Amino acid sequence: MSPDCGNLYERTAHDKPGGHYRGTATSTWAITWTAPALGDEGTLTETRQTAWTARVGEVQVVN
């Protein structure tokens, strides 16, 4: 399970391809707009994805 704005790594990435964790970050925006003077309205949904890598070389545990 990941925190809301990050990732929790419990092991180093030494055994992963290239020594890095890999993933994809995705964000979706849903926008509703109106133009009363024109009698117009609509919705727009935009989704963006970005690939990422993270090299984790050391993991420490605090209890």
Backbone bond lengths (Angstrom), bond angles and torsions (degrees), N, CA, C in turn:
res aa  C-N    CA-C-N  psi(-1)  N-CA   C-N-CA  omega(-1)  CA-C   N-CA-C  phi
1 M - - - 1.449 - - 1.525 109.36 -
2 S 1.320 117.32 135.64 1.462 122.44 -178.76 1.524 111.11 -101.51
3 P 1.333 116.57 149.89 1.459 118.92 170.22 1.534 109.40 -64.90
4 D 1.336 117.78 168.99 1.464 121.46 -177.85 1.523 113.74 -59.41
5 C 1.315 118.55 -35.12 1.466 119.41 -175.85 1.527 110.61 -131.64
6 G 1.292 116.57 50.56 1.455 119.82 178.27 1.512 111.25 177.32
7 N 1.306 115.52 -172.19 1.453 121.50 177.93 1.514 109.05 -128.55
8 L 1.302 115.70 148.95 1.448 122.51 178.02 1.516 107.72 -104.44
9 Y 1.328 117.34 118.27 1.462 122.11 179.28 1.519 108.91 -107.88
10 E 1.301 116.49 122.11 1.462 121.20 -179.66 1.517 112.31 -101.39
11 R 1.336 117.29 -9.80 1.458 122.31 -179.19 1.529 109.29 -140.46
12 T 1.325 115.96 154.57 1.462 119.37 175.69 1.527 109.11 -68.65
13 A 1.316 115.44 169.15 1.467 121.12 -177.97 1.528 111.68 -98.66
14 H 1.329 118.30 15.00 1.467 119.84 -174.76 1.530 113.66 -60.44
15 D 1.335 118.11 -27.68 1.471 120.29 -179.06 1.534 112.89 -96.61
16 K 1.328 117.37 5.04 1.468 122.13 178.28 1.527 109.32 -89.04
17 P 1.329 118.46 157.09 1.470 120.74 178.49 1.527 111.67 -56.00
18 G 1.318 116.49 124.96 1.459 121.01 -179.35 1.515 113.77 70.87
19 G 1.335 118.36 7.01 1.459 122.01 -179.19 1.522 113.62 71.11
20 H 1.331 117.49 24.14 1.464 122.26 -178.16 1.520 111.02 -132.37
21 Y 1.324 115.73 144.04 1.460 120.16 165.55 1.521 106.46 -77.57
22 R 1.321 117.34 147.31 1.458 121.73 179.34 1.525 109.75 -129.26
23 G 1.317 116.48 150.33 1.456 120.10 178.22 1.511 111.00 -167.46
24 T 1.311 115.56 -174.32 1.461 122.72 178.06 1.519 108.78 -133.30
25 A 1.322 115.67 129.38 1.464 121.36 174.34 1.523 108.16 -95.78
26 T 1.328 116.78 133.24 1.461 121.78 -178.46 1.525 109.71 -126.99
27 S 1.333 116.00 133.20 1.466 120.53 173.00 1.524 108.33 -128.67
28 T 1.330 115.40 141.83 1.458 121.50 179.20 1.524 108.79 -128.47
29 W 1.323 115.77 128.94 1.458 122.84 177.01 1.519 107.76 -111.98
30 A 1.334 116.80 129.86 1.460 122.72 174.52 1.528 107.47 -116.86
31 I 1.334 116.41 118.30 1.464 121.84 -174.31 1.523 109.66 -120.89
32 T 1.316 115.81 131.53 1.462 122.06 172.76 1.522 107.31 -111.37
33 W 1.321 117.12 128.81 1.459 120.45 -177.82 1.531 111.15 -129.30
34 T 1.338 114.93 155.80 1.464 121.20 176.78 1.523 109.52 -138.06
35 A 1.316 115.48 147.77 1.462 123.27 173.12 1.527 106.26 -131.02
36 P 1.358 117.63 80.73 1.460 121.26 -174.03 1.533 113.89 -56.03
37 A 1.313 117.30 -37.09 1.467 119.83 -178.89 1.529 111.79 -63.45
38 L 1.322 116.01 -26.65 1.465 120.68 -179.91 1.528 112.23 -101.14
39 G 1.343 115.21 -5.32 1.464 119.53 -176.70 1.521 111.98 64.61
40 D 1.322 116.01 35.80 1.463 120.82 -175.91 1.522 110.26 -124.75
41 E 1.307 115.76 152.41 1.472 122.32 176.93 1.516 108.18 -159.49
42 G 1.317 115.06 168.41 1.465 118.30 178.49 1.507 111.87 -179.46
43 T 1.300 114.27 -176.29 1.458 121.15 176.66 1.526 108.22 -132.48
44 L 1.304 114.39 152.72 1.455 121.96 178.56 1.518 107.59 -137.94
45 T 1.304 117.19 129.78 1.459 121.43 175.04 1.521 108.22 -120.65
46 E 1.311 115.90 127.53 1.461 122.11 -179.18 1.518 108.85 -125.09
47 T 1.319 117.36 127.37 1.461 122.50 177.54 1.524 108.54 -120.53
48 R 1.334 115.26 132.50 1.464 121.14 178.46 1.519 108.94 -126.22
49 Q 1.327 115.87 141.91 1.462 121.27 177.67 1.524 109.40 -128.94
50 T 1.330 115.69 141.19 1.453 121.90 177.82 1.522 109.08 -136.07
51 A 1.324 116.15 128.46 1.466 120.80 176.29 1.531 108.84 -76.72
52 W 1.329 116.79 146.86 1.454 121.19 179.30 1.526 110.04 -140.28
53 T 1.328 116.03 159.61 1.462 122.42 171.92 1.522 107.84 -133.47
54 A 1.311 116.31 152.56 1.463 121.35 177.49 1.524 108.52 -141.43
55 R 1.316 116.24 125.01 1.461 120.94 175.87 1.521 107.42 -94.73
56 V 1.325 116.98 115.71 1.463 122.15 178.72 1.519 106.73 -110.19
57 G 1.346 116.64 108.57 1.455 121.42 -175.56 1.518 113.85 -99.58
58 E 1.322 117.59 -19.46 1.458 120.31 -179.34 1.513 108.83 -149.42
59 V 1.340 114.72 139.56 1.471 120.92 178.29 1.522 107.15 -125.15
60 Q 1.339 117.04 129.41 1.450 121.03 177.97 1.523 109.26 -118.28
61 V 1.321 115.09 145.81 1.457 120.45 -179.52 1.525 108.08 -115.92
62 V 1.335 115.29 130.32 1.457 121.32 176.84 1.512 107.25 -119.09
63 N 1.326 116.30 128.22 1.458 119.66 -178.16 1.519 109.84 -117.80
